[in-house]
């Protein structure tokens, strides 16, 4: 890969899946625009080790004006992004009858509207280059209809549909859009999940062992690379073999 076309933009880069993606893509040779709401020591150490190849940008996906401002800054640095990986998300659970509409609005802003707005800005740059790969991190919660997942699962279901539409519309311009839908990944967010719900997912899974953030990062590495040049509009599950 040339220095010119190896910029990757990663949101939610300070921990969990996002940090694992940053680490993997940096190892693959990409220059990383790491987008965070707040910085972490692990991310700062990785950026420092990159000797100027990587940069950290503050972006609040709950605020559209801040997204616009951050996008201008990010794309001023990464003028020709080869990849965008949307990892940032928030999670809350609760039964339908108990769900506050404001909580839903907050979830949709961060998990759906924010990533789509950022993708609009990035896609404009990719359109000029007639190349690029966008990977949106969703969840099996967006494919199932489990109790308590109205909000989080709804945002991920919407992200899945939006990604497939994006793939249809942007494919003619050489831009690929794919979705990774993991089951529970061993991150801080997983610690918020009800234990009974986790056991239910374990019972559905054909394969043993926990899903790690690095498992998702490995698939991201494939999807943003030329190795997946003919892959677009796909929803790839990392779910230990759930039968659905």
Phi and psi in degrees as GROMACS dihedral restraints (atoms count N, CA, C in turn):
[ dihedral_restraints ]
;  ai    aj    ak    al  type     phi  dphi    fc
    3     4     5     6     1   -85.4    20    10
    4     5     6     7     1   159.3    20    10
    6     7     8     9     1   -60.6    20    10
    7     8     9    10     1   -26.9    20    10
    9    10    11    12     1   -72.4    20    10
   10    11    12    13     1   -31.4    20    10
   12    13    14    15     1  -120.6    20    10
   13    14    15    16     1    26.1    20    10
   15    16    17    18     1  -114.1    20    10
   16    17    18    19     1    20.9    20    10
   18    19    20    21     1   -74.8    20    10
   19    20    21    22     1   134.0    20    10
   21    22    23    24     1  -127.1    20    10
   22    23    24    25     1   134.3    20    10
   24    25    26    27     1  -105.0    20    10
   25    26    27    28     1   126.9    20    10
   27    28    29    30     1  -128.4    20    10
   28    29    30    31     1   123.9    20    10
   30    31    32    33     1   -95.8    20    10
   31    32    33    34     1   160.8    20    10
   33    34    35    36     1    64.3    20    10
   34    35    36    37     1    34.8    20    10
   36    37    38    39     1   -83.4    20    10
   37    38    39    40     1    -2.2    20    10
   39    40    41    42     1   -84.7    20    10
   40    41    42    43     1   -14.0    20    10
   42    43    44    45     1  -163.9    20    10
   43    44    45    46     1   175.1    20    10
   45    46    47    48     1    55.9    20    10
   46    47    48    49     1  -136.4    20    10
   48    49    50    51     1   -61.6    20    10
   49    50    51    52     1   -42.1    20    10
   51    52    53    54     1   -60.2    20    10
   52    53    54    55     1   -44.5    20    10
   54    55    56    57     1   -65.4    20    10
   55    56    57    58     1   -39.9    20    10
   57    58    59    60     1   -62.7    20    10
   58    59    60    61     1   -38.0    20    10
   60    61    62    63     1   -66.0    20    10
   61    62    63    64     1   -43.6    20    10
   63    64    65    66     1   -58.9    20    10
   64    65    66    67     1   -46.3    20    10
   66    67    68    69     1   -61.4    20    10
   67    68    69    70     1   -43.5    20    10
   69    70    71    72     1   -69.1    20    10
   70    71    72    73     1   -45.7    20    10
   72    73    74    75     1   -68.8    20    10
   73    74    75    76     1   -33.6    20    10
   75    76    77    78     1   -62.5    20    10
   76    77    78    79     1   -41.2    20    10
   78    79    80    81     1   -65.3    20    10
   79    80    81    82     1   -30.0    20    10
   81    82    83    84     1   -76.0    20    10
   82    83    84    85     1   -10.0    20    10
   84    85    86    87     1   106.9    20    10
   85    86    87    88     1     3.5    20    10
   87    88    89    90     1   -77.1    20    10
   88    89    90    91     1   149.1    20    10
   90    91    92    93     1   -88.6    20    10
   91    92    93    94     1   130.2    20    10
   93    94    95    96     1  -109.9    20    10
   94    95    96    97     1   129.2    20    10
   96    97    98    99     1   -98.5    20    10
   97    98    99   100     1   100.4    20    10
   99   100   101   102     1   -89.8    20    10
  100   101   102   103     1   115.7    20    10
  102   103   104   105     1  -103.5    20    10
  103   104   105   106     1   125.9    20    10
  105   106   107   108     1  -140.3    20    10
  106   107   108   109     1   158.3    20    10
  108   109   110   111     1   -86.8    20    10
  109   110   111   112     1   -35.0    20    10
  111   112   113   114     1  -145.0    20    10
  112   113   114   115     1   146.3    20    10
  114   115   116   117     1   -81.4    20    10
  115   116   117   118     1   158.0    20    10
  117   118   119   120     1  -128.4    20    10
  118   119   120   121     1   156.5    20    10
  120   121   122   123     1   -63.2    20    10
  121   122   123   124     1   -38.2    20    10
  123   124   125   126     1   -62.9    20    10
  124   125   126   127     1   -42.2    20    10
  126   127   128   129     1   -68.7    20    10
  127   128   129   130     1   -43.7    20    10
  129   130   131   132     1   -60.2    20    10
  130   131   132   133     1   -37.6    20    10
  132   133   134   135     1   -66.2    20    10
  133   134   135   136     1   -41.0    20    10
  135   136   137   138     1   -64.8    20    10
  136   137   138   139     1   -43.2    20    10
  138   139   140   141     1   -64.6    20    10
  139   140   141   142     1   -42.5    20    10
  141   142   143   144     1   -62.2    20    10
  142   143   144   145     1   -36.8    20    10
  144   145   146   147     1   -70.3    20    10
  145   146   147   148     1   -16.2    20    10
  147   148   149   150     1   -81.5    20    10
  148   149   150   151     1    -3.0    20    10
  150   151   152   153     1    52.2    20    10
  151   152   153   154     1    47.7    20    10
  153   154   155   156     1    88.8    20    10
  154   155   156   157     1    -3.3    20    10
  156   157   158   159     1   -76.8    20    10
  157   158   159   160     1   -24.2    20    10
  159   160   161   162     1  -119.1    20    10
  160   161   162   163     1   158.2    20    10
  162   163   164   165     1  -144.9    20    10
  163   164   165   166     1   152.3    20    10
  165   166   167   168     1  -109.3    20    10
  166   167   168   169     1   134.8    20    10
  168   169   170   171     1  -126.7    20    10
  169   170   171   172     1   136.6    20    10
  171   172   173   174     1   -88.0    20    10
  172   173   174   175     1   127.3    20    10
  174   175   176   177     1  -143.3    20    10
  175   176   177   178     1   130.8    20    10
  177   178   179   180     1  -110.3    20    10
  178   179   180   181     1   105.2    20    10
  180   181   182   183     1   -71.0    20    10
  181   182   183   184     1    -6.8    20    10
  183   184   185   186     1   -84.1    20    10
  184   185   186   187     1    -6.4    20    10
  186   187   188   189     1  -128.9    20    10
  187   188   189   190     1   109.9    20    10
  189   190   191   192     1   -65.1    20    10
  190   191   192   193     1   -34.9    20    10
  192   193   194   195     1   -65.4    20    10
  193   194   195   196     1   -38.5    20    10
  195   196   197   198     1   -68.1    20    10
  196   197   198   199     1   -33.6    20    10
  198   199   200   201     1   -62.7    20    10
  199   200   201   202     1   -45.3    20    10
  201   202   203   204     1   -60.6    20    10
  202   203   204   205     1   -46.2    20    10
  204   205   206   207     1   -64.2    20    10
  205   206   207   208     1   -43.3    20    10
  207   208   209   210     1   -65.9    20    10
  208   209   210   211     1   -38.2    20    10
  210   211   212   213     1   -61.4    20    10
  211   212   213   214     1   -41.1    20    10
  213   214   215   216     1   -62.1    20    10
  214   215   216   217     1   -42.1    20    10
  216   217   218   219     1   -67.2    20    10
  217   218   219   220     1   -46.4    20    10
  219   220   221   222     1   -60.6    20    10
  220   221   222   223     1   -47.2    20    10
  222   223   224   225     1   -77.1    20    10
  223   224   225   226     1   -14.9    20    10
  225   226   227   228     1   -71.7    20    10
  226   227   228   229     1   -30.2    20    10
  228   229   230   231     1   -88.1    20    10
  229   230   231   232     1   -48.7    20    10
  231   232   233   234     1  -101.3    20    10
  232   233   234   235     1    75.8    20    10
  234   235   236   237     1   -65.5    20    10
  235   236   237   238     1   -30.0    20    10
  237   238   239   240     1  -126.0    20    10
  238   239   240   241     1    75.6    20    10
  240   241   242   243     1   -68.0    20    10
  241   242   243   244     1   131.8    20    10
  243   244   245   246     1   -88.1    20    10
  244   245   246   247     1   -23.5    20    10
  246   247   248   249     1  -149.5    20    10
  247   248   249   250     1   145.8    20    10
  249   250   251   252     1  -127.3    20    10
  250   251   252   253     1   126.9    20    10
  252   253   254   255     1  -122.2    20    10
  253   254   255   256     1   110.4    20    10
  255   256   257   258     1   -89.9    20    10
  256   257   258   259     1   102.8    20    10
  258   259   260   261     1  -107.0    20    10
  259   260   261   262     1   -24.2    20    10
  261   262   263   264     1   -63.2    20    10
  262   263   264   265     1   137.9    20    10
  264   265   266   267     1  -166.1    20    10
  265   266   267   268     1   158.8    20    10
  267   268   269   270     1  -122.4    20    10
  268   269   270   271     1   159.9    20    10
  270   271   272   273     1  -138.1    20    10
  271   272   273   274     1   132.5    20    10
  273   274   275   276     1  -139.4    20    10
  274   275   276   277     1   151.3    20    10
  276   277   278   279     1  -122.8    20    10
  277   278   279   280     1   168.7    20    10
  279   280   281   282     1   157.7    20    10
  280   281   282   283     1   151.1    20    10
  282   283   284   285     1   -69.3    20    10
  283   284   285   286     1   151.0    20    10
  285   286   287   288     1   -49.3    20    10
  286   287   288   289     1   -49.4    20    10
  288   289   290   291     1   -66.7    20    10
  289   290   291   292     1   -17.5    20    10
  291   292   293   294     1  -104.9    20    10
  292   293   294   295     1     0.9    20    10
  294   295   296   297     1   -82.6    20    10
  295   296   297   298     1   127.9    20    10
  297   298   299   300     1   -82.1    20    10
  298   299   300   301     1   137.8    20    10
  300   301   302   303     1   -63.0    20    10
  301   302   303   304     1   -33.7    20    10
  303   304   305   306     1   -65.7    20    10
  304   305   306   307     1   -35.9    20    10
  306   307   308   309     1   -62.9    20    10
  307   308   309   310     1   -39.2    20    10
  309   310   311   312     1   -63.6    20    10
  310   311   312   313     1   -44.4    20    10
  312   313   314   315     1   -59.6    20    10
  313   314   315   316     1   -42.5    20    10
  315   316   317   318     1   -62.8    20    10
  316   317   318   319     1   -42.8    20    10
  318   319   320   321     1   -62.3    20    10
  319   320   321   322     1   -46.2    20    10
  321   322   323   324     1   -66.8    20    10
  322   323   324   325     1   -34.4    20    10
  324   325   326   327     1   -63.0    20    10
  325   326   327   328     1   -47.6    20    10
  327   328   329   330     1   -78.5    20    10
  328   329   330   331     1   -40.5    20    10
  330   331   332   333     1   -88.4    20    10
  331   332   333   334     1   -20.0    20    10
  333   334   335   336     1  -126.6    20    10
  334   335   336   337     1   -62.4    20    10
  336   337   338   339     1   -64.3    20    10
  337   338   339   340     1   -43.1    20    10
  339   340   341   342     1   -60.0    20    10
  340   341   342   343     1   -53.5    20    10
  342   343   344   345     1   -59.8    20    10
  343   344   345   346     1   -37.0    20    10
  345   346   347   348     1   -68.5    20    10
  346   347   348   349     1   -39.0    20    10
  348   349   350   351     1   -64.5    20    10
  349   350   351   352     1   -45.3    20    10
  351   352   353   354     1   -60.9    20    10
  352   353   354   355     1   -41.5    20    10
  354   355   356   357     1   -62.8    20    10
  355   356   357   358     1   -33.3    20    10
  357   358   359   360     1   -60.4    20    10
  358   359   360   361     1   -46.2    20    10
  360   361   362   363     1   -64.6    20    10
  361   362   363   364     1   -45.1    20    10
  363   364   365   366     1   -66.7    20    10
  364   365   366   367     1   -40.7    20    10
  366   367   368   369     1   -61.4    20    10
  367   368   369   370     1   -32.9    20    10
  369   370   371   372     1   -61.0    20    10
  370   371   372   373     1   -39.3    20    10
  372   373   374   375     1   -68.3    20    10
  373   374   375   376     1   -40.4    20    10
  375   376   377   378     1   -66.1    20    10
  376   377   378   379     1   -34.2    20    10
  378   379   380   381     1   -59.6    20    10
  379   380   381   382     1   -39.4    20    10
  381   382   383   384     1   -65.3    20    10
  382   383   384   385     1   -36.9    20    10
  384   385   386   387     1   -83.0    20    10
  385   386   387   388     1   -13.9    20    10
  387   388   389   390     1    55.3    20    10
  388   389   390   391     1    40.6    20    10
  390   391   392   393     1  -165.2    20    10
  391   392   393   394     1   154.5    20    10
  393   394   395   396     1   152.6    20    10
  394   395   396   397     1   161.2    20    10
  396   397   398   399     1  -135.6    20    10
  397   398   399   400     1   127.8    20    10
  399   400   401   402     1  -114.2    20    10
  400   401   402   403     1   129.4    20    10
  402   403   404   405     1  -123.6    20    10
  403   404   405   406     1   121.5    20    10
  405   406   407   408     1  -105.9    20    10
  406   407   408   409     1   128.1    20    10
  408   409   410   411     1   -88.3    20    10
  409   410   411   412     1   113.2    20    10
  411   412   413   414     1  -105.6    20    10
  412   413   414   415     1  -136.2    20    10
  414   415   416   417     1  -169.4    20    10
  415   416   417   418     1   153.8    20    10
  417   418   419   420     1   -64.4    20    10
  418   419   420   421     1   -16.8    20    10
  420   421   422   423     1   -61.5    20    10
  421   422   423   424     1   -24.1    20    10
  423   424   425   426     1   -83.4    20    10
  424   425   426   427     1    -5.5    20    10
  426   427   428   429     1  -110.9    20    10
  427   428   429   430     1   -19.4    20    10
  429   430   431   432     1  -100.0    20    10
  430   431   432   433     1   179.0    20    10
  432   433   434   435     1  -134.4    20    10
  433   434   435   436     1    47.9    20    10
  435   436   437   438     1   -72.8    20    10
  436   437   438   439     1   147.6    20    10
  438   439   440   441     1   -57.0    20    10
  439   440   441   442     1   139.6    20    10
  441   442   443   444     1    88.2    20    10
  442   443   444   445     1     0.6    20    10
  444   445   446   447     1  -111.0    20    10
  445   446   447   448     1    17.9    20    10
  447   448   449   450     1   -52.6    20    10
  448   449   450   451     1   -50.0    20    10
  450   451   452   453     1   -73.9    20    10
  451   452   453   454     1   -65.1    20    10
  453   454   455   456     1   -60.3    20    10
  454   455   456   457     1   -49.1    20    10
  456   457   458   459     1   -61.8    20    10
  457   458   459   460     1   -36.9    20    10
  459   460   461   462     1   -63.9    20    10
  460   461   462   463     1   -40.7    20    10
  462   463   464   465     1   -65.3    20    10
  463   464   465   466     1   -38.0    20    10
  465   466   467   468     1   -74.0    20    10
  466   467   468   469     1   -34.2    20    10
  468   469   470   471     1   -63.2    20    10
  469   470   471   472     1   -41.1    20    10
  471   472   473   474     1   -66.5    20    10
  472   473   474   475     1   -38.6    20    10
  474   475   476   477     1   -64.6    20    10
  475   476   477   478     1   -38.2    20    10
  477   478   479   480     1   -62.3    20    10
  478   479   480   481     1   -48.2    20    10
  480   481   482   483     1   -63.2    20    10
  481   482   483   484     1   -44.7    20    10
  483   484   485   486     1   -59.5    20    10
  484   485   486   487     1   -39.9    20    10
  486   487   488   489     1   -64.3    20    10
  487   488   489   490     1   -39.7    20    10
  489   490   491   492     1   -67.9    20    10
  490   491   492   493     1   -37.6    20    10
  492   493   494   495     1   -65.2    20    10
  493   494   495   496     1   -43.5    20    10
  495   496   497   498     1   -57.9    20    10
  496   497   498   499     1   -43.2    20    10
  498   499   500   501     1   -60.4    20    10
  499   500   501   502     1   -40.5    20    10
  501   502   503   504     1   -64.6    20    10
  502   503   504   505     1   -44.2    20    10
  504   505   506   507     1   -78.3    20    10
  505   506   507   508     1   -32.8    20    10
  507   508   509   510     1   -96.6    20    10
  508   509   510   511     1   -12.0    20    10
  510   511   512   513     1   -59.3    20    10
  511   512   513   514     1   -35.6    20    10
  513   514   515   516     1   -64.4    20    10
  514   515   516   517     1   -17.2    20    10
  516   517   518   519     1  -104.1    20    10
  517   518   519   520     1    14.4    20    10
  519   520   521   522     1    80.5    20    10
  520   521   522   523     1    13.0    20    10
  522   523   524   525     1  -102.2    20    10
  523   524   525   526     1   126.9    20    10
  525   526   527   528     1  -102.1    20    10
  526   527   528   529     1   142.0    20    10
  528   529   530   531     1  -132.5    20    10
  529   530   531   532     1   124.5    20    10
  531   532   533   534     1  -135.7    20    10
  532   533   534   535     1   164.2    20    10
  534   535   536   537     1  -124.3    20    10
  535   536   537   538     1   138.6    20    10
  537   538   539   540     1  -109.7    20    10
  538   539   540   541     1   126.5    20    10
  540   541   542   543     1  -117.8    20    10
  541   542   543   544     1    90.3    20    10
  543   544   545   546     1   -80.2    20    10
  544   545   546   547     1   156.4    20    10
  546   547   548   549     1   -79.1    20    10
  547   548   549   550     1  -156.5    20    10
  549   550   551   552     1   -64.0    20    10
  550   551   552   553     1   124.8    20    10
  552   553   554   555     1  -106.0    20    10
  553   554   555   556     1   141.4    20    10
  555   556   557   558     1   -72.4    20    10
  556   557   558   559     1    82.1    20    10
  558   559   560   561     1  -131.6    20    10
  559   560   561   562     1  -179.7    20    10
  561   562   563   564     1   -59.9    20    10
  562   563   564   565     1   -36.6    20    10
  564   565   566   567     1   -63.4    20    10
  565   566   567   568     1   -34.4    20    10
  567   568   569   570     1   -62.8    20    10
  568   569   570   571     1   -28.5    20    10
  570   571   572   573     1   -66.8    20    10
  571   572   573   574     1   -15.7    20    10
  573   574   575   576     1   -85.0    20    10
  574   575   576   577     1    -8.6    20    10
  576   577   578   579     1   -80.5    20    10
  577   578   579   580     1   143.4    20    10
  579   580   581   582     1   -63.2    20    10
  580   581   582   583     1   135.2    20    10
  582   583   584   585     1   -62.4    20    10
  583   584   585   586     1   -37.3    20    10
  585   586   587   588     1   -63.8    20    10
  586   587   588   589     1   -38.5    20    10
  588   589   590   591     1   -67.0    20    10
  589   590   591   592     1   -37.2    20    10
  591   592   593   594     1   -65.8    20    10
  592   593   594   595     1   -41.4    20    10
  594   595   596   597     1   -63.1    20    10
  595   596   597   598     1   -36.2    20    10
  597   598   599   600     1   -63.4    20    10
  598   599   600   601     1   -41.6    20    10
  600   601   602   603     1   -66.4    20    10
  601   602   603   604     1   -39.5    20    10
  603   604   605   606     1   -60.8    20    10
  604   605   606   607     1   -39.9    20    10
  606   607   608   609     1   -65.7    20    10
  607   608   609   610     1   -29.6    20    10
  609   610   611   612     1   -79.0    20    10
  610   611   612   613     1   -20.5    20    10
  612   613   614   615     1   -84.1    20    10
  613   614   615   616     1   136.3    20    10
  615   616   617   618     1   -79.3    20    10
  616   617   618   619     1   -30.1    20    10
  618   619   620   621     1  -104.2    20    10
  619   620   621   622     1   144.8    20    10
  621   622   623   624     1   -81.9    20    10
  622   623   624   625     1   171.7    20    10
  624   625   626   627     1    91.0    20    10
  625   626   627   628     1   152.5    20    10
  627   628   629   630     1   -84.2    20    10
  628   629   630   631     1   151.9    20    10
  630   631   632   633     1   -86.0    20    10
  631   632   633   634     1   128.4    20    10
  633   634   635   636     1  -103.1    20    10
  634   635   636   637     1   156.9    20    10
  636   637   638   639     1   -57.8    20    10
  637   638   639   640     1   -34.6    20    10
  639   640   641   642     1   -63.2    20    10
  640   641   642   643     1   -28.2    20    10
  642   643   644   645     1   -63.8    20    10
  643   644   645   646     1   -41.0    20    10
  645   646   647   648     1   -69.1    20    10
  646   647   648   649     1   -41.9    20    10
  648   649   650   651     1   -60.9    20    10
  649   650   651   652     1   -36.7    20    10
  651   652   653   654     1   -61.5    20    10
  652   653   654   655     1   -41.2    20    10
  654   655   656   657     1   -71.0    20    10
  655   656   657   658     1   -37.0    20    10
  657   658   659   660     1   -58.2    20    10
  658   659   660   661     1   -45.1    20    10
  660   661   662   663     1   -54.2    20    10
  661   662   663   664     1   -42.6    20    10
  663   664   665   666     1   -67.2    20    10
  664   665   666   667     1   -44.1    20    10
  666   667   668   669     1   -71.2    20    10
  667   668   669   670     1   -25.5    20    10
  669   670   671   672     1   -92.8    20    10
  670   671   672   673     1    -3.2    20    10
  672   673   674   675     1   -98.6    20    10
  673   674   675   676     1   164.4    20    10
  675   676   677   678     1   -60.8    20    10
  676   677   678   679     1   -16.6    20    10
  678   679   680   681     1   -63.0    20    10
  679   680   681   682     1   -22.5    20    10
  681   682   683   684     1  -111.2    20    10
  682   683   684   685     1    32.5    20    10
  684   685   686   687     1   -58.0    20    10
  685   686   687   688     1   -23.8    20    10
  687   688   689   690     1  -107.8    20    10
  688   689   690   691     1    15.4    20    10
  690   691   692   693     1  -108.9    20    10
  691   692   693   694     1   118.1    20    10
  693   694   695   696     1  -156.9    20    10
  694   695   696   697     1   152.6    20    10
  696   697   698   699     1    72.8    20    10
  697   698   699   700     1    19.8    20    10
  699   700   701   702     1  -103.1    20    10
  700   701   702   703     1   150.2    20    10
  702   703   704   705     1  -113.8    20    10
  703   704   705   706     1   106.1    20    10
  705   706   707   708     1  -101.9    20    10
  706   707   708   709     1   117.2    20    10
  708   709   710   711     1   -90.9    20    10
  709   710   711   712     1   137.3    20    10
  711   712   713   714     1  -117.2    20    10
  712   713   714   715     1    92.0    20    10
  714   715   716   717     1  -137.3    20    10
  715   716   717   718     1    13.9    20    10
  717   718   719   720     1    60.4    20    10
  718   719   720   721     1    28.2    20    10
  720   721   722   723     1    82.6    20    10
  721   722   723   724     1    42.4    20    10
  723   724   725   726     1   -67.4    20    10
  724   725   726   727     1   134.8    20    10
  726   727   728   729     1   -84.9    20    10
  727   728   729   730     1    73.0    20    10
